[in-house]
Amino acid sequence: MRNNDKKYCCRLSHVTQAYRPFLKAMSITWTTGVLLSVFRFMSLGEGCVLGIVGESAVLPCIYNGTDDLAIVNVSIEWRKGSEVVHSSVLGEKSQVTQMSYGNRTQLLRDVVQTRDFSLLISDVTVTDAQNYSGYITRPGVQNSTHLCTVCLIAAAHFTHPVLLSAAGAVGEEARFICHSRGGFPEPRVHWFINEKKRPPVDAVHTLKTLLPNSTLYNITSVLSINLTQDFTVSCAVENLILNETLASASYGVQASPVVGRASQAMWMFSTSLCVIVGLLVAIALGYQIKHDYNHRRKSAQDQVELEYSTDDERKEIILEQLDSLTETNV
């Protein structure tokens, strides 16, 4: 059983040594891409624990040895690289030494009975995100035995984003400001127009800074867009490590209530006027066509009557035509 433990521990040590340079180099001054890629890798790896900034996190480690911890004074150490962050002596002469983390580390209760060497870290900070290894040292043995390695990932919740507006007049540029703070790591900011459409990339400018005397982020994103029609705007802040997306309330914008109503009234008036003029023209054309038709028909009838009438009747018809012409001229 001990041989298997040693082989397993050697493999863990090899993996830890391979990634230790990356973990040592971790810093809040890294670029966004490096931070997110490292955190995403660790969140998918085995043996990693998520610690929320300001809360407590437990690094699990179970001892499977055969030593009687009640009578044998064994030393338990938790290290971050070569730095000892916690040391405890178990057995008849129990002793606890908290190293670089001050009073923020402790082993769980009833360690001797449960053989649970898990380390509790209180008030987690961003800089606590490292690889931690547990070791046991037996009396009379100079070298320590590696028990476990656990990586701690730190993350913090952002506040719900607040959306502010500085809308202008129709045809002018409107600006919207999305603000959130107090989270880690650096988030993604998403903008939505009418709940679904994404604005052009060059219309969004996002500023990500650290809060004063803190390792947590302050996010301010500005959307600039031309105000041509009514629409709604909203923003969201996504924390990839926590798999958490917080959305703002939607902000409804009208292009311009006064101008909009005036434009609508003008459109209705113009449409009505066009319809009326069109009807008048149609009536006038219809009347003119009917009048011309009746006149041609009457002339044709008179011509027929002249051809088949006597001289006296022709005279009467001509006189009637003259009378009608005279009346018309008058």
C-alpha positions as CSV (number, residue, x, y, z in Angstrom):
1,M,0.0,0.0,0.0
2,R,2.9,2.4,0.8
3,N,4.6,1.6,-2.5
4,N,1.4,2.6,-4.4
5,D,1.1,5.7,-2.3
6,K,4.7,6.6,-3.2
7,K,4.1,6.1,-6.9
8,Y,1.0,8.1,-6.8
9,C,2.7,10.9,-4.9
10,C,5.6,10.9,-7.3
11,R,3.2,11.3,-10.3
12,L,1.5,14.2,-8.5
13,S,4.8,15.8,-7.7
14,H,5.9,15.5,-11.3
15,V,2.7,17.2,-12.5
16,T,3.0,19.8,-9.9
17,Q,6.6,20.6,-10.8
18,A,5.6,20.9,-14.4
19,Y,3.0,23.6,-13.8
20,R,4.5,25.3,-10.8
21,P,6.4,27.9,-12.9
22,F,3.0,29.0,-14.4
23,L,1.4,29.2,-11.0
24,K,4.3,31.2,-9.5
25,A,4.2,33.6,-12.4
26,M,0.4,34.3,-11.9
27,S,-0.2,38.0,-11.3
28,I,-3.1,40.4,-11.6
29,T,-1.0,42.4,-14.0
30,W,-1.3,39.6,-16.6
31,T,-3.3,40.4,-19.7
32,T,-6.9,39.3,-19.9
33,G,-6.2,36.4,-22.3
34,V,-3.5,34.8,-20.2
35,L,-5.5,35.1,-17.0
36,L,-8.7,33.6,-18.5
37,S,-6.8,30.8,-20.3
38,V,-4.9,29.8,-17.0
39,F,-8.1,29.9,-14.9
40,R,-10.1,28.0,-17.5
41,F,-7.4,25.3,-17.6
42,M,-7.4,25.0,-13.8
43,S,-11.2,24.9,-13.6
44,L,-11.2,21.9,-15.9
45,G,-8.3,20.1,-14.1
46,E,-8.7,17.7,-11.3
47,G,-7.7,18.5,-7.7
48,C,-8.7,22.2,-7.9
49,V,-10.8,24.1,-5.5
50,L,-12.8,27.3,-6.1
51,G,-12.4,30.0,-3.4
52,I,-14.6,33.0,-3.3
53,V,-12.8,36.2,-2.3
54,G,-13.6,37.1,1.3
55,E,-15.0,33.7,2.1
56,S,-13.3,30.4,3.3
57,A,-12.0,27.6,1.2
58,V,-10.9,24.0,2.1
59,L,-8.0,22.3,0.5
60,P,-8.8,18.5,0.8
61,C,-6.2,16.0,1.9
62,I,-6.7,12.6,3.5
63,Y,-3.9,10.6,5.2
64,N,-4.0,6.8,4.4
65,G,-0.9,5.8,6.3
66,T,-0.8,3.2,9.1
67,D,0.8,5.4,11.8
68,D,-1.1,5.8,15.1
69,L,-1.4,9.6,15.1
70,A,-2.5,9.6,18.7
71,I,0.9,8.4,20.1
72,V,3.3,9.3,17.3
73,N,4.3,13.0,17.0
74,V,4.0,13.6,13.2
75,S,4.5,17.0,11.6
76,I,2.0,18.3,9.0
77,E,3.1,21.1,6.6
78,W,1.2,22.9,3.9
79,R,3.5,24.6,1.4
80,K,3.0,27.1,-1.4
81,G,6.0,26.3,-3.5
82,S,8.9,26.4,-1.1
83,E,7.0,28.7,1.3
84,V,5.4,27.1,4.4
85,V,2.0,28.5,5.0
86,H,0.9,26.2,7.9
87,S,2.6,23.7,10.2
88,S,1.1,21.5,12.9
89,V,2.6,18.8,15.2
90,L,0.1,16.1,16.0
91,G,0.3,13.5,18.8
92,E,1.3,13.8,22.5
93,K,2.9,17.2,21.9
94,S,0.5,19.0,19.7
95,Q,1.6,22.3,18.3
96,V,0.4,24.6,15.6
97,T,2.5,27.2,13.8
98,Q,0.8,29.5,11.3
99,M,3.3,31.0,9.0
100,S,3.0,33.5,6.2
101,Y,-0.9,33.5,6.2
102,G,-1.1,34.7,9.8
103,N,-4.3,33.5,11.5
104,R,-6.0,32.6,8.2
105,T,-5.1,28.9,8.1
106,Q,-6.0,25.9,10.3
107,L,-6.6,22.2,10.1
108,L,-10.0,20.7,10.5
109,R,-11.2,19.4,13.9
110,D,-10.4,15.9,15.1
111,V,-7.5,15.5,12.8
112,V,-6.1,12.6,14.8
113,Q,-9.3,10.6,14.7
114,T,-10.4,11.4,11.1
115,R,-6.9,11.5,9.5
116,D,-8.2,14.4,7.5
117,F,-5.4,16.9,6.9
118,S,-7.4,19.3,4.9
119,L,-6.4,22.9,5.2
120,L,-9.0,25.7,5.8
121,I,-8.0,29.1,4.4
122,S,-10.2,32.0,5.7
123,D,-10.8,35.3,4.0
124,V,-9.5,34.1,0.6
125,T,-7.7,36.8,-1.5
126,V,-6.8,36.9,-5.2
127,T,-3.2,36.3,-4.4
128,D,-4.0,33.0,-2.6
129,A,-4.7,31.4,-6.0
130,Q,-1.7,29.0,-6.1
131,N,-0.8,25.3,-5.9
132,Y,-0.6,24.0,-2.4
133,S,1.0,20.7,-1.3
134,G,0.6,18.8,2.0
135,Y,3.6,16.9,3.6
136,I,4.0,14.7,6.6
137,T,7.2,14.2,8.6
138,R,7.5,11.2,10.9
139,P,9.8,11.1,14.0
140,G,13.3,9.9,13.2
141,V,12.8,10.5,9.4
142,Q,14.6,13.4,7.9
143,N,12.7,13.8,4.7
144,S,9.0,14.7,4.4
145,T,6.5,12.5,2.5
146,H,4.3,14.3,0.0
147,L,0.6,13.6,0.6
148,C,-1.4,15.7,-1.8
149,T,-1.4,18.8,-4.1
150,V,-4.4,21.0,-4.5
151,C,-4.8,24.1,-6.7
152,L,-6.8,27.0,-5.4
153,I,-8.7,29.2,-7.9
154,A,-9.8,32.6,-6.6
155,A,-12.9,34.5,-8.0
156,A,-15.2,37.2,-6.8
157,H,-18.8,38.2,-7.7
158,F,-19.4,41.4,-9.6
159,T,-22.2,43.8,-8.6
160,H,-25.3,43.9,-10.8
161,P,-24.5,46.2,-13.7
162,V,-26.0,49.7,-13.6
163,L,-27.1,51.2,-16.9
164,L,-27.0,55.0,-17.4
165,S,-28.1,57.0,-20.5
166,A,-27.1,60.3,-22.1
167,A,-29.5,60.2,-25.1
168,G,-29.4,63.1,-27.6
169,A,-31.8,64.4,-30.2
170,V,-32.9,62.5,-33.4
171,G,-29.9,62.0,-35.7
172,E,-27.4,62.6,-32.9
173,E,-25.2,60.1,-31.1
174,A,-26.6,58.6,-27.9
175,R,-24.3,57.2,-25.2
176,F,-25.0,54.5,-22.7
177,I,-22.8,53.6,-19.7
178,C,-22.7,50.2,-18.1
179,H,-20.9,50.0,-14.7
180,S,-20.1,47.1,-12.4
181,R,-17.4,46.6,-9.7
182,G,-15.8,44.3,-7.1
183,G,-15.3,41.1,-9.2
184,F,-12.5,38.9,-10.3
185,P,-11.2,37.8,-12.8
186,E,-11.5,40.4,-15.6
187,P,-15.0,39.8,-17.0
188,R,-16.6,40.0,-20.4
189,V,-19.1,42.8,-21.1
190,H,-22.0,42.2,-23.5
191,W,-24.3,44.8,-25.0
192,F,-27.8,44.1,-26.5
193,I,-30.1,46.2,-28.6
194,N,-33.7,45.2,-28.6
195,E,-32.7,42.2,-26.3
196,K,-31.0,40.3,-29.1
197,K,-29.0,42.4,-31.6
198,R,-25.3,43.0,-30.8
199,P,-23.9,46.5,-31.6
200,P,-20.8,46.9,-33.8
201,V,-17.5,46.3,-32.1
202,D,-16.2,49.8,-32.7
203,A,-19.3,51.3,-31.0
204,V,-18.3,49.8,-27.6
205,H,-15.3,51.0,-25.5
206,T,-14.7,49.2,-22.2
207,L,-12.4,50.4,-19.4
208,K,-11.2,47.8,-16.9
209,T,-9.3,49.0,-13.9
210,L,-8.4,47.8,-10.4
211,L,-10.2,49.3,-7.4
212,P,-8.0,51.4,-5.1
213,N,-5.8,49.3,-2.9
214,S,-7.5,46.1,-4.2
215,T,-7.1,43.3,-6.7
216,L,-10.7,43.5,-7.7
217,Y,-11.9,45.0,-10.9
218,N,-13.9,48.1,-11.7
219,I,-15.7,47.9,-15.1
220,T,-17.0,50.8,-17.1
221,S,-18.3,50.2,-20.7
222,V,-19.6,52.9,-23.0
223,L,-21.9,52.2,-26.0
224,S,-22.2,55.0,-28.6
225,I,-25.0,54.7,-31.2
226,N,-26.9,57.0,-33.6
227,L,-30.4,57.7,-32.4
228,T,-32.6,57.1,-35.5
229,Q,-35.5,55.1,-34.1
230,D,-37.1,53.7,-30.9
231,F,-35.2,50.8,-29.3
232,T,-34.2,49.2,-26.0
233,V,-30.6,48.8,-24.6
234,S,-29.2,46.5,-22.0
235,C,-25.8,45.2,-20.9
236,A,-24.5,42.1,-19.1
237,V,-21.3,41.2,-17.2
238,E,-20.0,37.6,-17.5
239,N,-17.7,36.0,-15.0
240,L,-16.2,32.9,-16.7
241,I,-14.8,31.3,-13.6
242,L,-18.1,31.5,-11.7
243,N,-20.1,30.7,-14.8
244,E,-22.2,33.7,-13.8
245,T,-23.8,36.4,-16.0
246,L,-25.4,39.4,-14.4
247,A,-27.7,41.6,-16.6
248,S,-28.8,45.1,-16.2
249,A,-32.4,46.4,-16.6
250,S,-33.4,47.3,-20.1
251,Y,-33.4,51.0,-21.0
252,G,-36.1,52.1,-23.5
253,V,-35.3,55.0,-25.8
254,Q,-37.6,57.0,-28.0
255,A,-36.1,58.8,-31.0
256,S,-38.1,61.9,-30.1
257,P,-41.8,62.0,-28.8
258,V,-42.5,65.5,-30.1
259,V,-40.9,65.2,-33.5
260,G,-42.3,61.7,-33.9
261,R,-45.9,62.9,-33.3
262,A,-45.4,65.9,-35.6
263,S,-44.0,63.7,-38.3
264,Q,-46.8,61.2,-38.0
265,A,-49.4,64.0,-38.2
266,M,-47.7,65.5,-41.3
267,W,-47.7,62.1,-42.9
268,M,-51.4,61.6,-42.3
269,F,-52.2,65.1,-43.5
270,S,-50.2,64.6,-46.7
271,T,-51.8,61.3,-47.4
272,S,-55.3,62.6,-46.8
273,L,-54.6,65.6,-49.1
274,C,-53.3,63.4,-51.9
275,V,-56.4,61.1,-51.6
276,I,-58.8,64.1,-51.8
277,V,-57.0,65.7,-54.8
278,G,-57.0,62.3,-56.5
279,L,-60.7,62.0,-56.0
280,L,-61.4,65.5,-57.3
281,V,-59.3,64.9,-60.4
282,A,-61.1,61.5,-61.1
283,I,-64.5,63.2,-60.7
284,A,-63.5,66.0,-63.0
285,L,-62.2,63.6,-65.7
286,G,-65.3,61.5,-65.4
287,Y,-67.6,64.5,-65.8
288,Q,-65.6,65.8,-68.8
289,I,-65.7,62.4,-70.5
290,K,-69.4,62.1,-69.9
291,H,-70.1,65.6,-71.2
292,D,-68.0,65.0,-74.4
293,Y,-69.8,61.7,-75.0
294,N,-73.3,63.3,-74.7
295,H,-72.3,66.1,-76.9
296,R,-71.0,63.8,-79.7
297,R,-74.1,61.7,-79.3
298,K,-76.5,64.7,-79.6
299,S,-74.6,66.0,-82.7
300,A,-74.9,62.6,-84.4
301,Q,-78.6,62.5,-83.8
302,D,-79.1,65.9,-85.1
303,Q,-77.2,65.1,-88.3
304,V,-79.4,62.1,-88.9
305,E,-82.6,64.1,-88.4
306,L,-81.4,66.7,-90.9
307,E,-80.8,64.1,-93.6
308,Y,-84.3,62.6,-93.3
309,S,-86.3,65.7,-92.5
310,T,-88.2,68.2,-94.8
311,D,-87.0,71.7,-95.5
312,D,-89.3,73.2,-92.8
313,E,-88.1,70.7,-90.3
314,R,-84.5,71.4,-91.2
315,K,-85.0,75.0,-90.6
316,E,-86.5,74.4,-87.2
317,I,-83.6,72.1,-86.2
318,I,-81.0,74.7,-87.4
319,L,-82.9,77.4,-85.5
320,E,-82.8,75.3,-82.3
321,Q,-79.1,74.7,-82.7
322,L,-78.5,78.4,-83.1
323,D,-80.6,79.1,-80.1
324,S,-78.7,76.5,-78.0
325,L,-75.4,78.0,-79.2
326,T,-76.6,81.5,-78.4
327,E,-77.7,80.4,-74.9
328,T,-74.3,78.7,-74.4
329,N,-72.4,81.9,-75.5
330,V,-74.6,84.1,-73.3
